[in-house]
Amino acid sequence: MFTPEGPTLRELTVQALSSVERGYDLLAPKFDHTPFRTPDRILDATAEALRGLGPFASGLDVCCGTGAGMGVLRSLCRERIVGADFSTGMLAAARRTVATPPPPGTEPTVAYVRADARALPFASAFDLAVTFGALGHFLPAERAAVFAGVHRALRPGGIFAFPIAAPPSPGSVLYWTLLGFDAVMRVRNVLWRPPFVMYYRTCALREIRAGLRAAGFTVALEPVRGAARRPDGSPGWALVVARRS
């Protein structure tokens, strides 16, 4: 699962026993060499699916991490893109990864902002917002603040988009792996402080859709060309497209 350049078992253990912010500060230098980074095939497919919904002048990557999703925004937005994350380590890695863009008029300007996704400091500033792999870092009760902040950050008609995986079959190895991970994480958070919130099974589409609608979005699920298929032939993931009314 990890390349030789990725974190060691000791480093992962230290990270897991830290807070979310401190843990990702520690992981940031090697994050792109872990399976936690969103694969390029999903990033590319997301960009392709969103291209037909534009044009977009400005974009926001919520919980941008090391900046993988900024490439999606860079390919779609004409004027400005912003990455927001509350980990200073992740932001530092993102600034190193995404090179300074050419002069204005050829590519969007790029900026990074340290911000908690539960209290985003933007109002009617963006046409497009994306996030990749971040929703599991919020307890279900916290998602309302995240969705409300993204809604506030978008202009009327703006889009909030993110990939979401189909639930694995109860008979699959993946199902039991994720169930076991979440169980271990819950036990860890009972026994150890500060908590490290990372749950893979708290992002059911039904609950995500309800939370987005409560925040004022209209919600659609967009099929993605080339998405991997499950054993029953259904797509393994799709793109949630939430539009600010």
C-alpha positions in Angstrom: 0.0 0.0 0.0 2.9 2.3 0.6 5.9 3.1 -1.6 9.4 3.0 -0.1 9.2 6.8 0.1 6.1 6.6 2.2 5.8 6.9 6.0 7.2 4.1 8.2 5.0 2.1 10.7 6.5 4.2 13.5 5.6 7.5 11.8 2.1 6.3 11.1 1.7 5.3 14.7 2.8 8.7 16.0 0.4 10.3 13.5 -2.5 8.1 14.6 -1.9 9.1 18.3 -1.9 12.8 17.5 -4.8 15.2 16.8 -6.0 15.5 13.2 -4.1 18.7 12.6 -0.9 17.6 14.2 -1.1 14.2 12.6 -1.4 15.7 9.1 1.4 18.2 9.9 3.6 15.2 10.5 2.4 13.2 7.5 2.5 16.0 5.0 6.1 15.5 3.7 5.2 11.9 2.7 1.5 12.1 2.1 1.7 11.9 -1.7 3.4 8.5 -1.2 0.5 7.0 0.7 -2.8 5.5 -0.5 -4.6 8.3 1.3 -3.9 10.7 -1.7 -6.7 10.7 -4.2 -5.6 8.8 -7.3 -4.9 10.8 -10.5 -7.5 8.8 -12.4 -10.2 10.0 -10.1 -8.9 13.6 -10.2 -8.8 13.5 -14.0 -12.3 12.0 -14.3 -13.7 14.6 -11.9 -12.2 17.4 -14.0 -13.6 15.9 -17.2 -17.1 15.5 -15.7 -17.1 19.1 -14.4 -15.8 20.7 -17.6 -19.2 20.5 -19.2 -20.8 22.3 -16.3 -18.6 25.5 -16.6 -17.2 27.9 -17.3 -15.8 28.8 -14.0 -13.9 31.9 -13.1 -12.7 31.0 -9.6 -12.5 27.8 -7.5 -11.9 26.6 -3.9 -10.4 23.3 -2.8 -11.8 22.6 0.6 -9.3 20.6 2.8 -6.8 20.9 -0.1 -4.0 18.8 1.6 -0.9 18.7 -0.5 -2.7 20.2 -3.4 -3.7 17.3 -5.6 -7.2 18.7 -6.2 -5.8 22.1 -7.1 -4.8 20.6 -10.4 -8.5 19.9 -11.1 -9.3 23.6 -10.4 -6.4 24.8 -12.4 -7.7 23.0 -15.4 -11.2 24.4 -15.0 -10.9 28.0 -13.6 -9.8 31.0 -15.6 -9.0 33.6 -12.9 -8.3 32.4 -9.4 -8.1 29.2 -7.3 -7.6 28.9 -3.6 -6.7 25.9 -1.4 -7.9 25.9 2.2 -6.6 23.6 4.9 -6.0 23.8 8.6 -2.8 21.9 8.5 0.2 24.2 8.1 2.3 21.2 7.1 -0.1 20.3 4.3 -0.2 23.8 3.1 3.6 24.0 3.0 3.7 20.8 1.0 1.0 22.1 -1.4 3.0 25.4 -2.0 6.0 23.3 -2.9 4.1 20.9 -5.2 2.1 23.5 -7.2 4.6 25.7 -9.0 4.0 29.5 -9.2 1.7 30.0 -12.2 2.7 32.1 -15.3 1.7 35.8 -15.5 -2.0 36.7 -15.2 -4.0 36.1 -18.4 -2.5 32.7 -19.1 -3.5 30.7 -15.9 -5.5 31.4 -12.8 -3.6 32.9 -9.8 -3.0 30.4 -7.0 -3.3 31.1 -3.3 -3.4 29.0 -0.1 -5.3 29.9 3.1 -5.1 28.3 6.5 -8.7 27.8 7.5 -10.9 25.3 9.4 -13.5 23.9 6.9 -16.1 24.2 9.7 -15.7 28.0 9.6 -14.6 28.9 6.1 -13.8 32.7 5.8 -15.4 33.3 2.4 -18.6 34.8 1.1 -19.9 34.6 -2.5 -16.3 34.4 -3.7 -16.2 31.2 -5.9 -18.0 29.6 -8.8 -16.8 26.1 -8.0 -15.7 24.3 -4.8 -14.3 20.7 -4.6 -13.1 18.4 -1.9 -11.4 15.1 -2.1 -11.3 12.5 0.7 -12.0 15.0 3.4 -15.5 14.3 4.6 -14.5 11.4 6.8 -12.5 13.8 9.0 -15.7 15.4 10.2 -18.2 13.8 12.6 -21.7 13.7 11.1 -22.8 16.5 13.4 -20.0 18.7 12.1 -20.9 18.3 8.4 -23.7 20.9 8.6 -21.1 23.6 9.4 -18.9 22.4 6.5 -21.8 22.4 4.0 -23.1 25.8 5.2 -19.6 27.3 4.9 -19.2 26.0 1.3 -22.7 27.3 0.4 -21.8 30.7 1.8 -18.4 30.7 -0.1 -20.1 30.1 -3.5 -21.8 32.6 -5.7 -25.5 31.9 -6.6 -25.5 29.1 -9.1 -22.0 27.9 -7.9 -21.2 24.2 -7.7 -19.8 22.1 -4.9 -18.5 18.8 -6.3 -16.8 15.7 -4.8 -16.4 12.0 -5.7 -18.2 9.5 -3.5 -17.7 5.8 -3.5 -20.5 3.2 -3.7 -20.8 1.2 -0.5 -18.9 -2.0 -0.7 -20.8 -5.3 -0.5 -21.1 -6.9 3.0 -19.5 -10.0 1.5 -16.4 -8.1 0.3 -13.0 -7.9 1.9 -13.2 -4.1 1.5 -16.4 -3.9 3.6 -14.8 -5.8 6.5 -11.6 -3.8 6.2 -13.4 -0.5 6.5 -15.6 -1.8 9.3 -12.5 -2.9 11.2 -10.7 0.4 10.6 -13.7 2.4 11.9 -14.0 0.1 14.9 -10.3 0.5 15.8 -10.6 4.3 15.4 -13.6 4.5 17.7 -11.8 2.5 20.4 -8.7 4.6 20.0 -10.8 7.8 20.5 -12.4 6.4 23.6 -9.0 5.5 25.1 -6.8 8.3 23.9 -6.9 12.1 23.6 -6.8 14.2 21.5 -9.2 12.4 19.2 -8.2 11.6 15.6 -11.4 11.7 13.4 -11.1 9.5 10.3 -14.1 7.3 9.7 -14.7 5.7 6.3 -18.3 4.5 7.0 -19.9 7.8 8.1 -20.4 9.2 4.6 -23.5 7.4 3.2 -24.9 9.1 0.2 -28.3 9.3 1.8 -27.0 11.3 4.7 -24.7 13.5 2.5 -27.6 14.3 0.2 -29.8 15.3 3.1 -27.1 17.5 4.6 -26.4 19.3 1.4 -30.1 20.0 0.8 -30.5 21.3 4.4 -27.7 23.7 3.6 -29.5 25.1 0.6 -28.1 23.0 -2.3 -29.9 21.2 -5.0 -28.1 17.8 -5.4 -27.5 15.6 -8.4 -25.3 12.5 -8.8 -23.3 12.6 -12.1 -21.9 9.4 -13.7 -18.2 9.5 -14.4 -16.8 8.0 -17.6 -14.3 5.3 -17.0 -15.3 4.7 -13.3 -14.4 1.3 -12.0 -17.2 -1.2 -11.9 -18.4 -3.3 -8.9 -19.0 -7.1 -9.3 -22.7 -6.4 -10.1 -21.8 -4.0 -12.9 -22.7 -0.8 -11.2 -20.2 2.1 -11.0 -17.8 2.0 -8.1 -18.0 5.8 -7.6 -19.8 8.8 -9.0 -19.6 12.6 -8.6 -21.9 14.5 -6.2 -22.8 17.8 -7.8 -24.4 20.2 -5.4 -25.5 23.6 -6.8 -26.2 26.7 -4.7 -29.7 27.7 -5.7 
